[in-house]
Amino acid sequence: MLVSLFNRSPGPQASLAQALACALTALVLGWAPIAGSEVARAEEEAATASPEVSASKAERSPVALRQLRAWLDEKGQNQVSAMPAEARLAYRRGLIAWKAGEDAEAVGLMRGAAELDPSFAAPHLVLTQWFLTREPSQALLSGAALVHRLKNDFVLQLELAGNATFLLFTALFWALLAGALILVGLHQHELRHVWSERLGIALSSGSARVWPWTFLALPWGLGLGLGVPALVLLAMLWPVLKARERLVFLALAVIVAAAPLAPTVMGRLALPLREEGAPFHGILAVEHAAEPAATQAQFEALANLQPESPFVHFGLAWSARRAGDLPAAERAYRRALQIWPSNDRALNNLGNLLAMQGRFDEALRQYERATEVQPGNAAAHFNASQVHTRLFDYPAASDAVARASALDFEMVRTYQSRSGEDLPLVDQWVAPATFWTALAQAPITAVPVALPPAWNGTIETSGWPFVGLALVLTLAGLGVGLWWQRRMPLRACSNCARPVCRRCAHRQREQALCPGCATIAARAESAEFGRVLLAQQRRRTERTGAILRTVVSTTVPGWGMIATRRTLAALVLLGGTSLLVMPLLEVRGPFALGSGLDAGFGRSGWWSAGCWLLVYFVSIAGFLGRSPEAEPVTARPQTATRPGVRLAEPSSRAA
């Protein structure tokens, strides 16, 4: 879904919506504070940098802007596609200038950084944040530029998709684990009661009360991680869990069972980053290669070994075109088109080569084929307008450039401003959709096994033997829980709702009382007075439980919502809390491909504090705003024989 959104060609109205979505994404996901979070690091690095890169007051003067203009002029004269080092330096200087209050210079440096390296997405995001409250129209323009970058840059899409996959799966596991731990905490009375009753047969009453606490903590110290002990304890509690609580158990079991697939999933996403090997053969490094001649020689040798790889031939043609070897580039593009006959970008680039050699009619035919394959290819329309202009066919040139402007006005404006070039033509890199298709179709044998650093070393991802052990232990816990419930069914005390069983329950007519309530009732001289004493005991128990639940619910996010049976909403809240906790534990996305979008993710500050306040507000409001029928799971009085019978409330006369 993410990829289809990025690869869809938006209309004029959709551009505004996508820009708004981009700005909201920057705020919601935590990328918006990127500028403020980077300033300190920028100043620290600048203070220890070489004289050329130092961030002193002299650099925050107009000298920095003059140097930026010199870089931009050099980039245009040498027709360099990107200057990454200079772009990062201008970006850091822009952050420092913004902190110093030099807004105009900071904006100029940030825009220059985006122009120096088109693949560097962080400047667009920073500009969106800066303009969001000051000049919303400029924020929309910066957001639209970022959306345009997302649509056309496969590396950026790969970074976002890979990091989003990692973060979502990590947050899901932590949310389910936290929900399972909360359920174990809410139902620990039932577990301890069963163990205590079983141990009470052979041990003293004091030991029988102490050992269940040991058994409750023992599974977490056996080196089986966190998921398996939670699964085993929830399996033993299966007979007393509600439907949505059982859903937490099942979801956690599924994610633990699927954990060994994580290396394959992440390895497939990391496949395009390999420097060699099918299907990409390191082509991502070709687009902005510093030495195209060396890259051409490398891919010429690779083309002899991989004659059927379209990526190899496209990379060879691209590097040969940058190295000035037009005949070799033409041969490589024609070979790539034999494998990719409907690749509009290869057709467009081949047309550019033919136009540069003066073969205008052949070039126009290639542009026409490209627009037939992909009518939304603005570059092919623009290049055709340039050739029509050279042929003095001004009506056709005007019509072609109008279509190009309607599809991609920013691209047309950028290339038309290059007045120094004799024939400005737009070359196109491999489309992101082509990369994603090849990635999805890559055979499983070509996928490397890769784990993010945060997952490396965790027992859940150790392999299928651990999954087998976890399955055996979970099934054993489930069997024990069902057997115990059949041999010693648990009920709730008719008065205080504490768990009781047939061994410890004291029957009084239709009521099943726990030993404590039975002792209180036995002290009464009459049945009426006994009901009064039991009512007082029930109120004391409920008051103590309410205080304890309130304290824990206001401290642990999601506890109160699960206690009041709002399990699904609590899991969503716990997932959001997990995303806030990850940066505190230095858990970062594994894909850092130079876009700079992850630089400010989860940094501490007002935004982070606001998110934590929101989490606690939702958690506490969900607990306090429960409906009257949503009673806590620890307070469900039941009778031993007839479920419909309830204790009668004492009358005022009896009191």
Phi, psi and omega in degrees: 000319179297318182291319179296327178293319182290328187266003179278139180274110184277152174273183181299322180287326180291334180298317178297318180295320179292324177296317177298318179297322179295316179296318179294322178298321180299323181281317187289317184276356175091010180276342184299325181283019186301322184292308182297327182284336183270344187297315182299316179294323179295318180294322180295316179292323182292328182291331181256007184278173178290166181302330181289333186247006183294152184248058179276182179295330179297325181284336179273007176271178177302349177300321179298321179291322178295322177293323177298316178298322178297319177297316180296320177295319179296319179297319180289320182292319181274358181053045177276135183287328182201149174233081189299315184297315180294324179296318179293324179293316177298323179297313179296318179297324177296320178297318181292319179297323179295319179293328180282358179088007180267076189296314184298316179294320180298316179295319178297318178294321181292319177293323176295322177298320178294327181282328180293323180226097183299335180278354181274103188272343184301320179301322179297320180291320179295317179297323177299318179293315183299320186271354190300318181258347183264306180226087183303327180296319177292325176297321178295321178295316178294321176296321177295323177296322178293319177298319177298322178295318180297323182293328191248357184245107180293323181298318178294318176298318180296319178298313181293316181294317180295314180292322178295319178298314180298312184293320182292318180291322177295315179296322179296316180296315181294323179294314179294321179295316178297319177298320178295319179295322178295318179295320176298319178295321180290329184251015182295337178299317180297317179297311183295326181294316180297313180297319181296318180294321179292318180288333180296344179291323184250338184249171176288166183295323179295313178295323180294335177275334183275316186298326177301327176295323177294316179297328180291326181267342186300316183301332183283346180257010182269002179078024180259017181080200181253330185288316184294314176302320178296320178296316182296315181293321177293326177296322178291334179269002185311316183297336184255359181278148174279174186298312181289331175291324175294330177297323176298316178300313182294318180295319178295322177297320180294316184289328175291320179293330181269359183302322179296345177281348182302316179300325180289318180297310180291328176294323177294320178292330179274356183302318180294344183275354179291142181282347179207165179102150181290155358267355189263332176056038175070028184289339182296336180278356186276327189302316182242036181297136182287329181237088183297330180295316178295321178295322178298315179297321179296317182282337173295317176294323180290327179295329177290330180273331182235069185291344183258009181266113180293330179294322179296314182291324177294317178297322176296315180296319181296312181292324178294321177297319179291330179277354179089006180268082185292319178300317179295322178296319179296316179298319182292320178295321179294324177292320178296324180288338173294329179268325178245073185294341183248025179274105185293333181284322174294322177297318179297315181293323176295320176299322177297317179298317179295321179294323179293336178267005179083009181265071189292321181296316178295322179297317180297326178293322178293320178296321180296318177297321180296318180286334174291319179291316182224094181299339181273012180280097183292327182296321180295319177296318181294316180297322177297323178296324178294320179291319177298323177296319178296329179272007179061026175262077189291323177300316179294322179295318180295319180294319181293317181290331176294319177295319179297319180295322179294330182273320183208084184294323183296319178296317180296317180297319182295315184282331177290337179283351179276074184290340183284341182275139181291317182219085182291114180239147184258113171273149182238134176281171181302135182293143177303323180299326178294317178298314183295322178297315179295323179294319180290329183269359181297133180295153183297333180291337180271354184274123177284160176266120183218139178235137173298153180304325182291334180265344184291128180093351178283141184291334181295333180258018184285339178141181184290330176303321178294321178298319177298317178297317179297321179295317180297314181295321180294316178295323177295317177297320178296318179296318179296317180298317179293322180293317178296319181294329178283318181282325183222077183299137178268137174229176176255143177302135183295346183251307187250358176072012174288150181291137177225161177228182183293335183283324186255348184288142176249120185270133171228096185058242183274359187259147172241111186253150175285165181303322180296312179293324178295322178296319179295316180294328181289338180282346183285144180278340179219163180295322180296316179292328176297320178295326177295315180296320179295322178296320177296317178297320179296318180295321178296318180295316180294323180293315179296316179296322179295319178296315180296317179295322180294317180297313182291321182292328178277350180258317183256114179299133176091343182298309182296326180290321177290324179296331179259021172068029173256065191291314184295317177296323178295323179295321176297316179296319179294327176296316176296322177296323178298320178296328178282330182282329185305311179298328178294330178266010180061035175267113184241160175295141185284345184261100175243091190254019173096002180286333181083003183290335183269005186294324183253013185292124173071015178295149178291155181153193182297322181296314180296317178298320178297321179294319177296319177298321178295319179300313181290326178296314180295319181296312181291320179296323178294330179280314182286332182269023180292151178285157182301328183279349180274077182281153176300151184293343180272359182232080179227078182300136176223154177265165183279327185245304183249111187298335185278350184278136178232157177293139178281137178290138179293140179281163179295328179293318178295323179296000000 
